[in-house]
Amino acid sequence: MKKFITIVFFLGLALSAFAETKTDILDRRNEIRIGWGDQIFETLMWHNPTNITTTMPESYRQVYKEDFRHHQHLWFEYQRRFAPWFALGAMFDMSEVGWTNVTRNGQGMEVERSNREYFYNLVFMPTMRFTYFYHPNVNIYSSLGIGLDFNGGTEVNEAGQSTDISVALNATVLGFSFNYKRWFCAIDLGGMTALQNKNVVFMAASRMINVSIGARF
């Protein structure tokens, strides 16, 4: 245990030598980062069928969505820090889910398949961040963004349109930024939601876990 504490202590000293100070914040107000987020919501909502009909005549046909491919979230963000505790910016997020439409007969045997089925979400939104715990090595913050989600793909809605537009909300309940000179990495916990109305949900608490890297200049 003493050895572990000693290692942590000297690691902290090493990081402090290259940590970002408040003076650096005033000199490096601009921040860009690229991140990855999960698709836990999409994985739970869109998955392989649990039951396939095998008790109907062979002439019976039914299309099943199978072999889902969840491509996660990739996002980019720019922010300008007006104070050590407050920043404004904008974010672009993209994600996609693909699958195969498999036509099966009444015995459950495959008759036909289409592999190029998919939908995507493209989100554009302004963002704001509040840093309420500041340390040269670690910042703890929360953030909020409200914008638009463009949902499209191979399917169409009731109006025959392939693209829907809805309001999108992204909230970081708790975020941690680990600083090294002008570079940093971060972990955000929160969620992204996109609702057209109560009956059309494109995302609900998706992107709950995010990791990102970035630079300040």
Helices and strands as residue ranges (DSSP letters): H 2-16, H 22-27, E 30-37, H 40-45, E 61-83, E 86-105, E 110-134, E 138-153, E 164-180, E 183-197, E 200-206, E 209-216
